[in-house]
């Protein structure tokens, strides 16, 4: 039941009192009072009263929460002005565990006699046999320098050097017949000298008790018109190059160096490093040039798509913890599955259709128990 302000005023004027007026209107005096103070009608329904009480309760709760937030912020700001307590002090501690590691250098795609003119690659690169020799020497120096830096935190006695193929360009393409600095046989002799020089420097200045050399041949060094599936290595000048290199160190009676010259598209490294519950016998790495199986022509997703697919298939036959390859002139260290090594030659006219890659080689450090650490 509702009454208006006008009805309340008229009832009071007629009956001369609020109680009599309320009785005449059949309402409570409180309702009459609300009607007199309102601008509209007064509702005596219980639903309206309940909603009003809930609204007041909600508002009271919001005010209380706002006050608590203000008090918490005030207490925090006030605490900043009090005496600052020092944090926990980290005390230097020498590790009792003896750490032993092995560095690995990965050489790939030197293309020693290939010549790159700056004007042919938009000024992004220049390459010839003189630059190639300087780059190989720089790689050897950095490998030794970085190894010595690692010796500040771990013991290093042994090292590994891998050659992943295409150290020479050969005459695989017609433009290489015209543009190379010499014939394939002359280039092979040049690479023999480069490899011997690199290994000799590392042996002399690296202070290694043992140097393990692993090789695979590339597609540019073949002496056949088409790639051979069977007997591939024995049709490769790179296989011959490392036979000469091996005989050189045997001739000078260098006993610190051990060769493993690959005769398949894969060459496996088994090492007593990275020994843990999952690898009780240590890590196994697979070396391959990359021209067989990992087919990439610049598709979306990069080399990871063909690389992961092919490695998964290879692992069905013989599992490797890491596959290392070159050929694609692309650096990508996905160290859970593979390491793609870029090229020493860098950008070439043929490579302008791909993303720019500076001349780069690769190095890993593997620890006795923790595996790859650098």
VOGU-3710 file (C-alpha; in Angstrom, 3 decimals, decimal comma):
1> xxxxxxxxxx> 0,000/0,000/0,000  1,344/3,444/-0,916  0,377/7,029/-0,048  1,531/10,307/-1,508  2,826/13,355/0,264  -0,320/15,230/-0,719  -2,552/12,530/0,804  -0,574/12,671/4,066  -0,832/16,468/4,285  -4,563/16,478/3,543
11> xxxxxxxxxx> -5,209/13,797/6,220  -3,282/15,757/8,860  -5,122/18,965/7,986  -8,453/17,190/8,319  -7,797/15,163/11,492  -5,460/17,649/13,226  -2,902/14,941/14,287  -0,505/12,508/12,643  -1,846/9,525/14,569  -5,440/10,266/13,541
21> xxxxxxxxxx> -4,345/10,945/10,000  -2,432/7,623/9,830  -5,424/5,767/11,253  -7,726/7,333/8,668  -5,386/6,269/5,869  -4,956/2,837/7,440  -1,129/3,118/7,526  1,523/3,237/10,234  2,681/6,630/11,488  6,233/5,857/10,181
31> xxxxxxxxxx> 4,834/5,446/6,716  3,037/8,757/7,102  6,324/10,382/8,195  8,203/8,980/5,148  5,469/10,234/2,843  5,766/13,746/4,309  9,568/13,807/3,721  9,551/12,161/0,281  8,977/13,668/-3,141  6,938/10,743/-4,431
41> xxxxxxxxxx> 5,152/7,847/-2,752  5,985/5,830/0,353  6,011/2,020/-0,072  5,391/-0,025/3,001  6,225/-3,376/1,208  8,778/-5,611/2,890  10,652/-6,207/-0,443  11,577/-2,547/-0,743  12,768/-2,428/2,827  14,863/-5,567/2,366
51> xxxxxxxxxx> 16,562/-4,166/-0,730  17,358/-0,982/1,108  18,943/-2,887/3,985  21,037/-5,049/1,577  22,226/-1,952/-0,252  23,308/-0,379/3,037  25,079/-3,619/4,026  26,978/-3,760/0,717  28,007/-0,143/0,996  29,217/-0,698/4,564
61> xxxxxxxxxx> 31,325/-3,692/3,410  32,919/-1,678/0,581  33,808/1,097/2,999  35,409/-1,434/5,375  37,460/-3,034/2,542  38,648/0,362/1,343  39,726/1,213/4,858  41,644/-2,076/5,210  43,458/-1,420/1,910  44,358/2,063/3,042
71> xxxxxxxxxx> 45,622/0,790/6,396  47,755/-1,938/4,719  49,284/0,612/2,331  49,894/3,010/5,207  51,583/0,277/7,289  53,853/-0,659/4,324  54,876/2,944/3,685  55,448/3,409/7,414  57,686/0,301/7,511  59,984/1,790/4,878
81> xxxxxxxxxx> 60,999/4,527/7,277  61,964/2,038/9,988  65,411/0,439/10,401  66,286/-1,636/7,280  67,132/-5,278/7,950  70,064/-6,765/5,982  69,174/-9,584/3,532  70,651/-13,077/3,805  74,376/-12,951/3,039  75,652/-15,477/0,441
91> xxxxxxxxxx> 78,965/-16,871/1,642  81,602/-17,921/-0,953  82,063/-21,672/-1,036  84,454/-23,857/-2,972  82,789/-26,799/-4,708  84,038/-30,158/-3,479  83,022/-31,893/-6,695  85,723/-32,186/-9,333  84,401/-30,938/-12,663  85,914/-32,219/-15,898
101> xxxxxxxxxx> 84,850/-31,014/-19,348  85,658/-31,520/-23,014  85,461/-28,748/-25,635  84,425/-29,489/-29,220  85,080/-27,424/-32,320  82,848/-27,930/-35,370  84,182/-26,860/-38,771  81,755/-26,742/-41,684  81,440/-25,401/-45,223  84,724/-23,599/-45,747
111> xxxxxxxxxx> 84,399/-23,648/-49,585  88,073/-22,727/-49,633  88,614/-21,802/-53,293  85,245/-20,161/-53,840  85,448/-16,406/-54,413  82,709/-14,022/-53,303  82,866/-10,481/-54,626  81,239/-7,750/-52,488  79,313/-6,329/-55,441  77,653/-9,716/-56,013
121> xxxxxxxxxx> 76,192/-9,874/-52,489  75,205/-6,228/-51,926  78,407/-5,590/-49,985  77,450/-8,113/-47,278  80,504/-10,344/-47,684  83,843/-10,963/-49,363  85,653/-14,279/-49,595  88,676/-15,828/-51,274  91,468/-18,270/-50,305  93,387/-15,563/-48,396
131> xxxxxxxxxx> 90,342/-14,708/-46,271  89,619/-18,419/-45,855  93,075/-19,088/-44,405  92,776/-16,146/-42,028  89,332/-17,342/-40,874  90,563/-20,885/-40,213  93,460/-19,520/-38,177  91,110/-17,215/-36,243  88,857/-20,168/-35,449  91,796/-22,126/-34,017
141> xxxxxxxxxx> 92,952/-19,192/-31,896  89,492/-18,551/-30,495  88,957/-22,234/-29,701  92,120/-22,290/-27,606  91,332/-18,913/-26,002  87,806/-19,952/-25,050  89,043/-23,300/-23,732  91,545/-21,570/-21,460  88,736/-19,334/-20,159  86,688/-22,439/-19,330
151> xxxxxxxxxx> 89,628/-23,879/-17,409  88,956/-21,298/-14,678  85,920/-23,322/-13,594  86,521/-26,856/-14,881  89,349/-29,249/-15,674  89,988/-29,773/-19,397  92,441/-32,361/-20,688  90,863/-33,664/-23,891  89,291/-31,943/-26,893  87,399/-32,905/-30,016
161> xxxxxxxxxx> 87,575/-31,415/-33,504  84,894/-32,259/-36,068  84,936/-31,544/-39,785  81,427/-31,636/-41,256  82,228/-31,493/-44,957  82,354/-29,038/-47,857  85,733/-27,735/-46,747  86,263/-27,425/-50,488  83,903/-26,235/-53,208  85,146/-28,410/-56,039
171> xxxxxxxxxx> 83,424/-27,821/-59,352  79,933/-28,996/-58,506  78,290/-26,073/-60,322  79,268/-24,444/-63,633  79,829/-21,035/-61,998  82,400/-22,634/-59,698  84,334/-23,860/-62,715  84,592/-20,246/-63,849  84,933/-18,441/-60,520  86,972/-20,709/-58,237
181> xxxxxxxxxx> 90,588/-19,855/-57,463  91,880/-23,169/-58,807  91,080/-26,742/-59,745  89,640/-29,313/-57,304  93,028/-31,024/-56,906  94,754/-27,731/-56,127  91,961/-26,911/-53,674  92,341/-30,306/-51,994  96,044/-29,657/-51,361  95,163/-26,215/-49,967
191> xxxxxxxxxx> 92,645/-27,764/-47,546  95,195/-30,371/-46,434  97,512/-27,539/-45,441  94,710/-25,636/-43,666  93,627/-28,643/-41,595  97,179/-29,573/-40,611  97,844/-25,970/-39,606  94,689/-25,767/-37,509  95,293/-29,062/-35,711  98,972/-28,260/-35,147
201> xxxxxxxxxx> 98,108/-24,916/-33,528  95,524/-26,503/-31,242  97,953/-29,234/-30,197  100,750/-26,736/-29,543  98,817/-24,070/-27,632  95,773/-25,925/-26,321  97,650/-28,039/-23,725  95,536/-31,107/-24,487  96,593/-34,622/-23,568  94,362/-36,020/-26,320
211> xxxxxxxxxx> 92,766/-34,576/-29,455  90,009/-36,578/-31,165  89,307/-35,763/-34,816  86,032/-36,885/-36,438  85,140/-36,286/-40,078  82,326/-36,676/-42,599  82,510/-35,745/-46,264  80,328/-33,159/-47,991  78,575/-33,124/-51,330  80,916/-30,597/-52,987
221> xxxxxxxxxx> 84,001/-32,796/-52,737  82,660/-35,741/-54,736  84,403/-36,754/-57,948  81,269/-38,292/-59,481  78,581/-36,445/-61,418  75,796/-37,616/-59,080  75,805/-38,487/-55,390  76,562/-42,087/-54,496  74,581/-43,850/-51,798  77,035/-46,712/-51,464
231> xxxxxxxxxx> 80,791/-46,218/-51,272  80,176/-42,461/-51,011  83,253/-41,554/-48,983  85,668/-43,291/-51,325  84,464/-41,066/-54,163  85,130/-37,937/-52,101  88,258/-35,804/-52,164  87,628/-34,933/-48,497  88,090/-38,564/-47,529  91,438/-38,400/-49,345
241> xxxxxxxxxx> 92,310/-35,081/-47,677  92,028/-36,597/-44,205  94,015/-39,643/-45,204  96,871/-37,257/-46,018  96,332/-35,338/-42,765  96,345/-38,535/-40,711  99,540/-39,776/-42,379  101,238/-36,440/-41,687  100,708/-36,742/-37,921  101,657/-40,403/-37,990
251> xxxxxxxxxx> 104,853/-39,451/-39,817  105,853/-36,917/-37,150  104,879/-39,456/-34,444  102,256/-37,217/-32,844  100,582/-39,612/-30,397  98,149/-37,119/-28,841  95,851/-37,093/-31,886  93,319/-39,799/-32,813  91,454/-39,852/-36,131  88,024/-41,258/-36,952
261> xxxxxxxxxx> 87,516/-40,651/-40,676  83,900/-41,300/-41,597  82,954/-43,593/-44,495  79,166/-43,169/-44,137  76,826/-40,199/-44,196  76,814/-40,576/-40,384  79,755/-40,717/-38,014  78,920/-41,388/-34,350  80,822/-40,040/-31,357  80,580/-42,037/-28,129
271> xxxxxxxxxx> 82,007/-40,185/-25,149  82,274/-40,685/-21,413  80,780/-37,254/-20,796  77,267/-36,325/-19,752  77,036/-39,503/-17,685  73,803/-39,553/-15,661  70,810/-41,813/-14,969  69,490/-41,362/-18,509  72,927/-41,780/-20,105  74,810/-44,342/-17,991
281> xxxxxxxxxx> 77,356/-44,868/-20,778  77,662/-41,169/-21,661  76,432/-39,147/-24,617  76,200/-40,219/-28,256  76,456/-37,576/-30,972  75,730/-38,038/-34,659  77,774/-36,139/-37,239  76,506/-35,716/-40,786  77,057/-33,183/-43,526  73,338/-32,485/-43,916
291> xxxxxxxxxx> 72,803/-33,004/-47,631  71,072/-36,350/-47,095  67,633/-36,239/-45,492  67,480/-32,685/-44,146  65,891/-30,984/-47,130  65,219/-27,280/-46,596  64,458/-24,705/-49,273  63,417/-21,724/-47,203  59,984/-22,830/-45,988  58,008/-21,385/-43,089
301> xxxxxxxxxx> 59,242/-22,698/-39,742  62,920/-22,765/-40,722  65,152/-25,806/-40,672  63,619/-27,182/-37,480  60,738/-28,826/-39,372  62,797/-31,021/-41,760  65,582/-31,489/-39,187  63,329/-32,796/-36,419  61,430/-35,040/-38,810  64,600/-36,609/-40,239
311> xxxxxxxxxx> 66,344/-36,969/-36,873  63,302/-38,767/-35,482  63,559/-41,272/-38,343  67,294/-41,726/-37,870  66,804/-42,329/-34,142  64,605/-45,311/-34,946  67,734/-47,028/-36,236  70,375/-45,722/-33,847  69,559/-43,098/-31,263  71,785/-40,066/-30,833
321> xxxxxxxxxx> 71,470/-37,436/-28,135  72,595/-34,713/-30,532  72,856/-34,502/-34,318  75,410/-32,016/-35,668  75,323/-30,960/-39,319  76,268/-28,173/-41,709  75,435/-27,865/-45,436  72,549/-25,400/-44,976  74,847/-22,488/-44,043  72,509/-21,788/-41,136
331> xxxxxxxxxx> 73,316/-21,602/-37,418  70,655/-22,990/-35,099  71,544/-24,503/-31,693  68,515/-26,591/-30,705  70,685/-28,503/-28,255  67,970/-30,896/-27,140  68,069/-32,513/-30,583  70,502/-30,892/-33,006  73,196/-28,295/-33,673  73,145/-26,707/-37,119
341> xxxxxxxxxx> 76,546/-25,211/-37,893  76,785/-22,232/-40,217  79,504/-21,713/-42,826  82,978/-20,216/-42,813  82,400/-18,673/-46,231  79,361/-16,660/-45,156  76,915/-15,067/-47,580  77,220/-16,091/-51,246  75,232/-15,045/-54,335  73,310/-18,317/-54,065
351> xxxxxxxxxx> 72,532/-17,540/-50,421  70,837/-14,196/-51,108  67,488/-16,002/-51,239  67,891/-16,949/-47,559  68,272/-14,966/-44,340  71,655/-13,273/-43,874  74,232/-15,367/-41,994  77,680/-14,016/-41,048  80,693/-16,366/-41,318  80,369/-18,625/-38,261
361> xxxxxxxxxx> 81,640/-21,919/-36,872  80,543/-23,647/-33,658  81,950/-24,754/-30,316  80,407/-26,778/-27,481  81,670/-27,673/-24,023  80,367/-30,888/-22,491  80,823/-31,643/-18,783  81,477/-35,082/-17,291  78,110/-35,315/-15,526  76,008/-32,324/-16,590
371> xxxx> 76,353/-32,721/-20,354  76,467/-29,627/-22,574  77,255/-26,581/-20,468  78,562/-24,033/-22,972
//
